[in-house]
Amino acid sequence: MCKYKEKTGDELVEEAKELGLSEDGWYEKTPSPFVAGSFREAALQARVREAKKARRENHLWIIAMISAIASLFSAIAAWIAALK
C-alpha cells in the first residue's frame, strides 16, 4: 500500500507555487464577482502530481543519454577486442 499522503490547504498552495503552477483554476468561478469561489483542492493536487511527474521525466533523458554513451563505449571496446 502506498503511504504517501498528498498535501492539502496552505501546504498544497505553497508546493504549487514552488513548482511554478499558474493560479488559474484554483477556485471555482461564481456567477457573482463579489462572492469568492470554493477552493478546488483535488484539481490542484492533480496539477501538482502532473508537474512533479513532468519534472521527473524531464530529467530522465540525462540518464538515457549516459546509458547510450556507456553502451557505445562498450561496443567500441568489444569491437577493438575482437579485432585483436
GIZIFEN-V166927 format. One record per helix or strand of 2 or more residues. SS is the DSSP state (H for helix, E for strand). FROM is the first residue (numbers start at 1). TO is the last residue. If there is no record, write none. Layout:
ss | from | to
SS | FROM | TO
SS | FROM | TO
//
This chain:
ss | from | to
H | 9 | 18
H | 41 | 83
//
